Amino acid sequence: MSDSSSSTATDAATPESEGPPASLQAGLKPRHVTMISIAGVIGAGLFVGSAKAIATAGPAVLIAYAMAGTLVVLVMRMLGEMATAQPDTGSFSTYADRALGPWAGFSIGWLYWWFWVIVIPVEATAGALILGDWFPGVPQWAFALLITGLLVVTNLFSVGNYGEFEFWFALVKVIAIVAFIVAGALAIFGLLPGSKTSGVSNLWQAGGFMPNGFGAVLSAMLVTMFTFMGTEIVTIAAAESPNPEAGIRKAVNSVIWRISLFYLGSIFVVVALVPWNDRSMVDGNSGSYQAALERMGLGGLTTVLEFVILTAVASCLNSALYTASRMAFSLSTRGDAPAGWSRTTSRGVPANAIIASSVVGFLGVIGNYLLPEKIFGYLLASSGAIALFVYLVIALSQLKMRRQLDDQGTKPAVRMWLYPGLTYATIIFIVGVLVLMLVQEGHRLELGLSLALAAVILAIGVSRRGIGGHRSAEQGAGSARR
């Protein structure tokens, strides 16, 4: 592990004699990191939100998922190169700090923190809706606060708790999707008893494979793009494991088959068995997976599917609390957030960072029920393009950091393919997607509010840090030890 990491396991293994240690512990086991990397890409949006993308693009939604997935693979490859060279709980924020300047690390770190604290009320509300259907006598806001509160407590206790909860949440998601794909394959080949459908003719019936043209595919890509956010969490979590380099390398190398299996595989089953213009897809009330199960004669598994979706929601909420707190911790170690956020408990948990992130999350949960719908919608929209900002900063940081690593003679365990050509191509693609958001009326508000938020944070970052100058890995580690 690099000495430059602000949260290395070796630092964590050496407690300070006075006061809480200013470092994180290596409390995540290899199986935790492995499962976080495998299922980190699976969110509730896959089970429910994919219906909107299918209704937009038809069977050609597979192209939309493939395009978005390819971008994620390339970004993860670049991030993996930097993370295996210098594992750090601040991940891309720290690398932007070192490669582009402290202003860049400040700006993208705070934007990323905002993204995840906004996810907290969204996922808590989604979970409350499911529990509200099961227990109609209990107010939904009570369930939202209860879910959030329970996961806050587990995160405060130890990072091992986060890892253990995430391990089992992830396992449920993986088993559910694999079972869905197996059942779907049996139905496609006419081998599933009781199935009301078979074959793959829905791929070209009802207007062809691309019934609404390529423009609709691009629109669907914008819908699918943000469901992949969370893949990068493994590079943050691995810094709290005994062997971060191995965990990151394994996660990055497996991202292709993970996206192919969980997204392309399961969505293929859906569009093969359910007509893209089916009412269940257009309305989007039941979700694409539920529609496919109905066609397979497995509609009775609705409660099981709801449990899986609830698990996915809890997993995302758990990760949101963890990720926001670790980014807050990293910002604090670099002097870009309140100093108290980098203080840790005797268990190596950044309790103040967790509490601060949780308070904002709790306010979001309350605001979702008390504020007018438009106001909370604007807050949610302000995070709509942050994923693309993160991807762009990762690519720009890798472009420069790779030169630094080559000059130092360092060869990371993961290296970006066809550097620098493929990195430049990725940057151009990300900018193209941002332009696409600008011309797509449904995404214009998200882009505008995200840009406004980014401009404010960037202005603060530049005023605090200046536009020039860079901080070396050694300087970053020094600030982390203060």
C-alpha positions as CSV (number, residue, x, y, z in Angstrom):
1,M,0.0,0.0,0.0
2,S,1.2,3.5,-0.9
3,D,2.5,5.7,1.9
4,S,0.5,8.5,0.3
5,S,-2.9,7.1,1.3
6,S,-4.6,9.2,3.9
7,S,-6.5,6.1,5.2
8,T,-4.2,3.2,4.9
9,A,-4.5,0.0,6.9
10,T,-1.0,0.4,8.1
11,D,-1.7,3.8,9.6
12,A,-4.9,2.5,11.1
13,A,-3.0,-0.3,12.7
14,T,-1.0,2.2,14.8
15,P,-3.4,3.8,17.3
16,E,-2.4,7.1,18.8
17,S,-1.6,7.3,22.4
18,E,-3.9,10.2,23.1
19,G,-7.3,10.9,21.7
20,P,-9.0,9.1,18.9
21,P,-6.9,8.0,16.0
22,A,-7.0,10.2,12.9
23,S,-7.1,7.3,10.6
24,L,-9.4,4.6,9.4
25,Q,-9.1,0.9,10.3
26,A,-8.7,-2.0,7.8
27,G,-12.0,-3.5,9.0
28,L,-13.3,-4.7,5.7
29,K,-12.6,-8.4,4.9
30,P,-11.8,-9.5,1.4
31,R,-15.2,-11.1,1.0
32,H,-16.8,-7.8,1.9
33,V,-14.8,-5.9,-0.8
34,T,-15.5,-8.7,-3.3
35,M,-19.3,-8.6,-2.8
36,I,-19.3,-4.8,-2.7
37,S,-17.6,-4.8,-6.1
38,I,-19.9,-7.4,-7.5
39,A,-23.2,-6.0,-6.5
40,G,-22.3,-2.3,-6.1
41,V,-23.6,-1.8,-9.6
42,I,-27.0,-3.2,-8.8
43,G,-29.5,-0.6,-7.5
44,A,-33.2,-0.4,-7.2
45,G,-33.2,1.5,-10.5
46,L,-32.4,-1.8,-12.4
47,F,-35.5,-3.5,-11.0
48,V,-38.0,-0.6,-11.4
49,G,-36.5,2.3,-13.4
50,S,-35.5,0.2,-16.4
51,A,-39.1,0.1,-17.6
52,K,-38.9,3.8,-18.6
53,A,-35.8,3.2,-20.6
54,I,-37.4,0.2,-22.4
55,A,-40.5,2.1,-23.2
56,T,-38.3,4.9,-24.7
57,A,-36.0,2.9,-26.9
58,G,-37.8,-0.5,-27.3
59,P,-35.6,-3.6,-27.5
60,A,-32.7,-1.3,-28.7
61,V,-32.4,-0.3,-25.0
62,L,-29.8,-3.0,-25.0
63,I,-27.6,-0.6,-27.1
64,A,-28.3,2.1,-24.5
65,Y,-27.2,-0.1,-21.6
66,A,-24.1,-1.3,-23.6
67,M,-23.1,2.3,-24.4
68,A,-23.5,3.5,-20.8
69,G,-21.8,0.3,-19.5
70,T,-18.8,0.8,-21.8
71,L,-18.3,4.3,-20.4
72,V,-18.4,2.9,-16.9
73,V,-15.9,0.2,-17.8
74,L,-13.5,2.7,-19.2
75,V,-13.9,5.1,-16.3
76,M,-13.4,2.3,-13.8
77,R,-10.2,1.2,-15.7
78,M,-8.8,4.7,-15.3
79,L,-9.8,5.0,-11.7
80,G,-8.4,1.5,-11.0
81,E,-5.0,2.6,-12.4
82,M,-4.8,5.5,-10.0
83,A,-6.3,3.6,-7.1
84,T,-3.9,0.6,-7.3
85,A,-1.0,3.1,-7.5
86,Q,-2.2,5.1,-4.5
87,P,-5.1,3.6,-2.6
88,D,-7.0,6.3,-0.7
89,T,-10.4,6.6,0.9
90,G,-10.8,9.9,-1.0
91,S,-10.4,8.0,-4.3
92,F,-10.9,10.3,-7.3
93,S,-11.3,13.4,-5.2
94,T,-7.8,12.8,-3.8
95,Y,-6.4,12.0,-7.3
96,A,-7.9,15.2,-8.7
97,D,-6.3,17.1,-5.8
98,R,-2.9,15.7,-6.7
99,A,-3.2,15.8,-10.5
100,L,-5.3,18.9,-11.3
101,G,-4.9,20.9,-8.1
102,P,-6.5,21.3,-4.6
103,W,-9.4,23.3,-6.1
104,A,-10.4,20.3,-8.2
105,G,-10.3,17.8,-5.3
106,F,-12.3,20.2,-3.2
107,S,-14.9,20.8,-5.9
108,I,-15.5,17.2,-7.0
109,G,-15.3,15.9,-3.4
110,W,-18.1,18.2,-2.2
111,L,-20.2,17.5,-5.3
112,Y,-19.9,13.7,-4.8
113,W,-20.7,14.2,-1.1
114,W,-23.9,16.1,-2.1
115,F,-24.9,13.4,-4.5
116,W,-24.8,10.7,-1.9
117,V,-26.5,12.7,0.9
118,I,-29.3,13.4,-1.6
119,V,-29.5,9.7,-2.3
120,I,-30.3,9.0,1.4
121,P,-33.8,10.5,1.4
122,V,-34.6,9.1,-2.1
123,E,-33.8,5.6,-1.1
124,A,-35.3,5.9,2.4
125,T,-38.6,7.0,0.8
126,A,-38.5,4.2,-1.7
127,G,-38.0,1.7,1.1
128,A,-40.8,3.3,3.1
129,L,-43.2,3.0,0.2
130,I,-42.7,-0.8,0.1
131,L,-43.0,-1.2,3.9
132,G,-46.0,1.1,3.8
133,D,-47.8,-1.3,1.5
134,W,-47.0,-4.2,3.9
135,F,-48.0,-2.3,7.0
136,P,-50.5,0.3,5.9
137,G,-51.2,1.4,9.5
138,V,-47.7,3.0,10.0
139,P,-46.9,6.4,8.4
140,Q,-44.4,6.2,5.6
141,W,-42.3,9.0,7.1
142,A,-41.8,6.8,10.2
143,F,-40.5,3.9,8.1
144,A,-38.1,6.3,6.2
145,L,-36.6,7.6,9.4
146,L,-36.5,4.2,10.9
147,I,-34.6,2.7,8.0
148,T,-32.1,5.6,7.9
149,G,-31.6,5.5,11.7
150,L,-30.9,1.8,11.8
151,L,-28.2,2.0,9.1
152,V,-26.7,5.1,10.7
153,V,-26.2,3.2,13.9
154,T,-24.6,0.2,12.2
155,N,-22.2,2.5,10.3
156,L,-21.3,4.3,13.5
157,F,-20.4,1.1,15.3
158,S,-17.7,-0.1,12.8
159,V,-16.8,-0.3,9.2
160,G,-17.0,-4.1,9.6
161,N,-20.8,-3.6,10.2
162,Y,-21.1,-1.7,6.9
163,G,-19.2,-4.5,5.2
164,E,-21.3,-7.3,6.7
165,F,-24.6,-5.7,6.0
166,E,-23.5,-4.9,2.5
167,F,-22.3,-8.4,2.0
168,W,-25.7,-9.9,2.7
169,F,-27.6,-7.2,0.9
170,A,-25.4,-7.8,-2.1
171,L,-25.8,-11.6,-1.9
172,V,-29.6,-11.3,-2.0
173,K,-29.4,-9.1,-5.1
174,V,-27.0,-11.4,-6.9
175,I,-29.0,-14.5,-6.1
176,A,-32.2,-12.8,-7.2
177,I,-30.8,-11.6,-10.6
178,V,-29.2,-14.9,-11.4
179,A,-32.4,-16.7,-10.5
180,F,-34.3,-14.3,-12.7
181,I,-32.0,-14.8,-15.7
182,V,-32.1,-18.6,-15.3
183,A,-35.9,-18.6,-15.1
184,G,-36.0,-16.2,-18.1
185,A,-33.7,-18.4,-20.2
186,L,-35.9,-21.4,-19.4
187,A,-39.0,-19.4,-20.5
188,I,-37.3,-18.3,-23.7
189,F,-36.5,-21.9,-24.6
190,G,-40.0,-23.1,-23.7
191,L,-38.8,-25.1,-20.7
192,L,-40.5,-23.2,-17.9
193,P,-43.7,-24.8,-16.8
194,G,-46.7,-22.4,-16.7
195,S,-44.9,-19.7,-18.7
196,K,-47.2,-17.6,-20.9
197,T,-44.5,-16.6,-23.3
198,S,-41.4,-18.0,-25.0
199,G,-38.9,-17.2,-27.7
200,V,-37.3,-13.9,-28.6
201,S,-39.7,-12.6,-31.2
202,N,-40.5,-9.5,-29.1
203,L,-37.0,-8.3,-30.0
204,W,-38.2,-7.3,-33.5
205,Q,-42.0,-7.3,-33.3
206,A,-44.0,-4.1,-32.7
207,G,-42.0,-1.8,-34.9
208,G,-38.7,-3.6,-35.1
209,F,-35.6,-3.7,-32.9
210,M,-35.2,0.1,-32.9
211,P,-38.8,1.3,-33.2
212,N,-38.3,4.9,-32.2
213,G,-35.0,5.5,-33.9
214,F,-31.5,6.1,-32.6
215,G,-32.4,9.4,-30.9
216,A,-34.6,7.4,-28.6
217,V,-31.7,5.1,-27.8
218,L,-29.6,8.2,-26.8
219,S,-32.5,9.3,-24.6
220,A,-32.7,5.9,-23.0
221,M,-28.9,6.0,-22.4
222,L,-29.4,9.2,-20.3
223,V,-31.9,7.3,-18.2
224,T,-29.6,4.3,-17.8
225,M,-26.4,6.2,-17.3
226,F,-27.0,7.2,-13.7
227,T,-28.1,3.7,-12.6
228,F,-24.4,2.7,-12.8
229,M,-23.3,5.3,-10.2
230,G,-21.9,3.4,-7.3
231,T,-19.5,1.2,-9.2
232,E,-16.6,3.4,-8.0
233,I,-17.4,2.8,-4.3
234,V,-15.2,-0.2,-4.2
235,T,-12.1,2.0,-4.7
236,I,-13.2,3.9,-1.6
237,A,-14.0,0.9,0.5
238,A,-10.9,-1.1,-0.5
239,A,-8.8,1.5,1.3
240,E,-10.2,0.1,4.5
241,S,-9.2,-3.5,3.7
242,P,-5.9,-5.3,4.5
243,N,-5.0,-5.5,0.8
244,P,-6.6,-2.6,-1.2
245,E,-4.5,-3.1,-4.3
246,A,-5.7,-6.7,-4.8
247,G,-9.4,-5.8,-4.1
248,I,-9.4,-2.9,-6.5
249,R,-7.6,-4.9,-9.2
250,K,-10.1,-7.7,-8.9
251,A,-13.1,-5.3,-9.0
252,V,-11.8,-3.4,-12.0
253,N,-11.0,-6.6,-14.0
254,S,-14.5,-8.0,-13.3
255,V,-16.6,-4.9,-14.1
256,I,-17.1,-6.1,-17.7
257,W,-18.8,-9.4,-16.8
258,R,-20.7,-7.8,-14.0
259,I,-22.3,-5.2,-16.3
260,S,-22.8,-7.8,-19.0
261,L,-24.5,-10.3,-16.7
262,F,-26.5,-8.2,-14.3
263,Y,-27.6,-5.4,-16.7
264,L,-27.4,-6.7,-20.3
265,G,-28.4,-10.3,-19.3
266,S,-31.4,-9.4,-17.2
267,I,-32.6,-6.6,-19.6
268,F,-32.3,-9.0,-22.5
269,V,-34.6,-11.4,-20.7
270,V,-37.2,-8.6,-20.1
271,V,-37.3,-7.3,-23.7
272,A,-37.3,-10.9,-25.1
273,L,-40.3,-11.9,-23.1
274,V,-42.3,-8.6,-22.7
275,P,-43.3,-6.4,-25.7
276,W,-41.6,-3.0,-25.3
277,N,-44.9,-1.2,-25.7
278,D,-46.7,-3.3,-23.2
279,R,-48.9,-1.2,-20.8
280,S,-46.8,-2.3,-17.9
281,M,-43.7,-0.8,-19.5
282,V,-45.4,2.4,-20.6
283,D,-47.1,3.1,-17.3
284,G,-44.0,2.0,-15.3
285,N,-46.1,1.3,-12.3
286,S,-45.1,-2.4,-11.7
287,G,-41.5,-2.3,-13.1
288,S,-39.9,-4.3,-15.9
289,Y,-39.0,-7.3,-13.7
290,Q,-42.5,-7.7,-12.4
291,A,-43.9,-7.5,-16.0
292,A,-41.5,-10.3,-17.0
293,L,-42.4,-12.5,-14.0
294,E,-46.1,-12.1,-14.9
295,R,-45.3,-13.3,-18.5
296,M,-43.4,-16.2,-17.1
297,G,-46.3,-17.3,-15.0
298,L,-44.5,-16.3,-11.8
299,G,-46.6,-13.3,-10.9
300,G,-47.1,-14.8,-7.4
301,L,-43.6,-13.9,-6.6
302,T,-44.5,-10.2,-6.2
303,T,-43.7,-10.2,-2.5
304,V,-40.4,-11.8,-3.1
305,L,-39.5,-9.2,-5.7
306,E,-40.6,-6.5,-3.4
307,F,-38.3,-7.9,-0.7
308,V,-35.4,-7.9,-3.2
309,I,-36.1,-4.3,-4.2
310,L,-36.3,-3.4,-0.5
311,T,-32.9,-5.1,-0.1
312,A,-31.5,-3.1,-3.0
313,V,-32.8,0.1,-1.5
314,A,-31.3,-0.7,1.9
315,S,-28.0,-1.6,0.2
316,C,-27.9,1.7,-1.7
317,L,-28.9,3.7,1.4
318,N,-26.2,1.8,3.4
319,S,-23.6,2.7,0.8
320,A,-24.8,6.3,0.6
321,L,-24.2,6.8,4.3
322,Y,-20.8,5.1,4.1
323,T,-19.6,6.8,0.9
324,A,-20.7,10.3,2.0
325,S,-19.0,10.0,5.3
326,R,-15.7,8.7,3.8
327,M,-15.6,11.5,1.3
328,A,-16.3,14.0,4.1
329,F,-13.4,12.4,6.1
330,S,-11.1,12.7,3.1
331,L,-12.0,16.3,2.5
332,S,-11.4,17.0,6.2
333,T,-7.9,15.4,6.2
334,R,-7.0,17.8,3.3
335,G,-8.3,20.8,5.1
336,D,-11.3,21.2,2.8
337,A,-14.0,20.3,5.4
338,P,-14.4,20.9,9.1
339,A,-11.5,19.5,11.1
340,G,-13.7,17.5,13.4
341,W,-14.9,15.3,10.5
342,S,-11.5,13.6,10.3
343,R,-11.5,12.5,14.0
344,T,-12.2,8.8,14.4
345,T,-13.4,6.7,17.3
346,S,-11.3,3.9,18.9
347,R,-12.8,1.6,16.3
348,G,-11.4,3.8,13.5
349,V,-14.8,5.1,12.5
350,P,-15.2,8.8,11.4
351,A,-18.2,9.3,13.6
352,N,-18.4,13.1,13.1
353,A,-18.4,12.7,9.4
354,I,-21.1,10.0,9.5
355,I,-23.3,12.1,11.8
356,A,-22.9,15.2,9.7
357,S,-23.8,13.4,6.5
358,S,-26.7,11.6,8.3
359,V,-28.1,14.9,9.6
360,V,-28.3,16.3,6.0
361,G,-29.8,12.9,5.0
362,F,-32.4,13.1,7.8
363,L,-33.3,16.7,6.8
364,G,-33.8,15.4,3.3
365,V,-36.1,12.7,4.4
366,I,-38.2,15.2,6.4
367,G,-38.1,17.7,3.6
368,N,-39.3,15.1,1.1
369,Y,-42.6,14.9,3.2
370,L,-42.9,18.5,4.3
371,L,-41.6,20.6,1.4
372,P,-43.7,21.2,-1.8
373,E,-42.9,18.5,-4.4
374,K,-41.2,21.0,-6.7
375,I,-38.8,22.2,-4.1
376,F,-37.5,18.8,-3.2
377,G,-37.5,17.9,-6.9
378,Y,-35.1,20.8,-7.6
379,L,-32.8,19.6,-4.8
380,L,-32.8,16.1,-6.4
381,A,-32.3,17.5,-9.9
382,S,-29.2,19.4,-8.7
383,S,-27.4,16.1,-8.4
384,G,-28.6,14.8,-11.8
385,A,-25.4,15.4,-13.8
386,I,-22.9,14.9,-11.0
387,A,-22.1,11.3,-12.1
388,L,-20.9,12.7,-15.4
389,F,-18.8,15.4,-13.7
390,V,-17.2,12.7,-11.6
391,Y,-16.4,10.6,-14.7
392,L,-15.0,13.6,-16.5
393,V,-12.7,14.5,-13.5
394,I,-11.5,10.9,-13.3
395,A,-10.6,10.9,-16.9
396,L,-8.8,14.3,-16.7
397,S,-6.9,13.2,-13.5
398,Q,-5.8,9.9,-15.1
399,L,-4.6,11.7,-18.2
400,K,-2.2,13.7,-16.0
401,M,-1.5,11.2,-13.3
402,R,-0.4,8.6,-15.8
403,R,2.3,10.9,-17.0
404,Q,3.5,11.4,-13.4
405,L,3.5,7.6,-12.7
406,D,5.4,7.0,-16.0
407,D,8.0,9.6,-15.0
408,Q,8.4,7.9,-11.6
409,G,8.8,4.5,-13.3
410,T,5.7,3.3,-11.4
411,K,3.6,0.6,-13.1
412,P,0.2,0.1,-11.3
413,A,-1.4,-3.3,-11.2
414,V,-4.2,-1.9,-13.4
415,R,-3.4,0.2,-16.5
416,M,-5.7,2.0,-18.8
417,W,-6.0,0.5,-22.3
418,L,-4.6,2.4,-25.3
419,Y,-3.5,5.4,-23.3
420,P,-3.8,8.3,-24.1
421,G,-6.0,7.8,-27.1
422,L,-8.8,6.0,-25.3
423,T,-8.7,8.4,-22.4
424,Y,-9.2,11.3,-24.8
425,A,-12.0,9.4,-26.5
426,T,-13.7,8.9,-23.2
427,I,-13.5,12.6,-22.4
428,I,-15.0,13.5,-25.7
429,F,-17.9,11.0,-25.1
430,I,-18.6,12.4,-21.7
431,V,-18.7,16.0,-23.0
432,G,-21.0,14.7,-25.8
433,V,-23.4,13.2,-23.2
434,L,-23.5,16.5,-21.4
435,V,-24.4,18.3,-24.6
436,L,-27.1,15.7,-25.2
437,M,-28.5,16.5,-21.8
438,L,-28.6,20.2,-22.8
439,V,-30.7,19.5,-26.0
440,Q,-33.0,16.9,-24.3
441,E,-35.8,18.9,-22.7
442,G,-36.3,16.3,-20.0
443,H,-32.7,16.5,-18.8
444,R,-32.1,20.3,-19.3
445,L,-33.2,21.2,-15.8
446,E,-30.9,18.5,-14.2
447,L,-28.0,19.8,-16.2
448,G,-28.7,23.4,-15.4
449,L,-29.1,22.9,-11.7
450,S,-26.1,20.6,-11.5
451,L,-24.0,23.1,-13.4
452,A,-25.2,25.9,-11.1
453,L,-24.3,23.9,-8.0
454,A,-20.9,22.9,-9.5
455,A,-20.2,26.6,-10.4
456,V,-20.8,27.7,-6.8
457,I,-18.7,24.9,-5.3
458,L,-15.9,25.5,-7.9
459,A,-15.9,29.2,-7.0
460,I,-15.5,28.4,-3.4
461,G,-12.7,25.9,-4.1
462,V,-10.8,28.4,-6.3
463,S,-11.2,31.2,-3.7
464,R,-9.9,28.9,-1.0
465,R,-7.2,27.1,-2.9
466,G,-6.4,29.2,-6.0
467,I,-6.4,27.9,-9.6
468,G,-2.7,27.0,-9.7
469,G,-0.5,24.6,-7.8
470,H,-0.7,20.9,-7.1
471,R,-0.4,18.9,-3.9
472,S,1.9,15.9,-4.0
473,A,1.0,12.5,-2.6
474,E,3.4,13.1,0.3
475,Q,1.8,16.4,1.1
476,G,-1.6,14.8,1.0
477,A,-0.5,12.1,3.4
478,G,1.0,14.8,5.6
479,S,-2.2,16.7,5.8
480,A,-4.0,13.5,6.6
481,R,-1.8,12.9,9.6
482,R,-2.4,16.3,11.2
